């Protein structure tokens, strides 16, 4: 997957100290990229936009919180 045109942004949930930062690229037409900001040249995960939207919605709703299950 070519992510060379990706515009990466840091998650608003990343820790301020920079030790647990995640970056997301949502500007590509058919894929959402996710990477570790400490290893920008390393591997990135890719998701279909609908799958990413579902993950974000479930996270916001608290549906992925293991303490709730």
N, C-alpha and C positions, 0 to 999 in steps of 0.2 A: 504494500500500500504506500503510495507516494504522499507523504505529508509535508513536502517541501513548501507548499503554499499556506500551510497552517499558520494562523495567528493565535498564539497561545496567551491565555490569561490565567492568573493565579486564582484558585478557588477562594471565595470569601470565607470559607470555613477553615482555611489553612492557618496553622499556628503562627503567631506574630514573630516568633524566634527563628522561623525558617527551617525548623528541623523536620516538619511533617507537611511539606507543601505539595500540592497537586496542581497541575496546570491542565486546562481544557481548551481545545480548539473546536469551535462550533461554526467556523466560517466556510467549511468545505461542503459542497452540495450533497454528497452521499454518505458522509462519515463524520463521526465525532471522535476526536482524538483525546486521550488522557495520558499524561506522563508525569513522572517524578521530576520536580524542578531541580533537584540536586544532580540529576543525571540526564540532562537535556539531549545528549547524544545517544542515550540508551534507548531501550525499547519503549514503545508506546502501545497502549491498548486502543483498539478501535471498536466503535459501536455504530449500529444503524441509528439514525436520528430518532426514530420512534422508540427504540429500545432505551436510548439515553433519556429521552423525555419521560418514559415510564419509571426509570430508576430515580430520576430527580423528583418526580411527583411522589413516589413511594417514600423517599427519604424525607421530604418536607412533611408528609403526613405522619411520619413516625412509624411507618409500617415495616421498616427494616431494623428497628430497634430490638435486639435480642431479648431485652428485659421485658418486652411486651408479649412475648410468645411463650 
